[in-house]
Amino acid sequence: MSWSPAELSIAEVRSGLSRLVNRVHVTGEITYVRDRGQRLAAIVPADVAEAFERAEDALDVAAGREALARIAAGEVPLPLIDETWVTSSTAPGADSASATA
């Protein structure tokens, strides 16, 4: 027999949120929230979310170190922004009067 996570509708979650949060905390189970049969969100134990955040942070640090190593090796880094967009008249804050001038 395989384990499958709980799935509840938004209405079910709304009517029993405090009980659900307590159950997730005590059992460590993941509960998916669905609407019209589609999973929209998940309620997970805090330690699971924290572990995910730590893993994501570690990946970001590794990617940053890799980028710094490539730059140190002489590779030209990619720009953080698209210069054509920054100078474009459609950029946020661009004065529409100057765009037509």
Secondary structure by P-SEA (a helix, b strand, c coil): cbbbbbbbcaaaaaacaaaaaaaaaaacbbbbbbcccccccccccaaaaaaaaaaaaaaaaaaaaaaaaaaaacccccccccccccccccccccccccccc
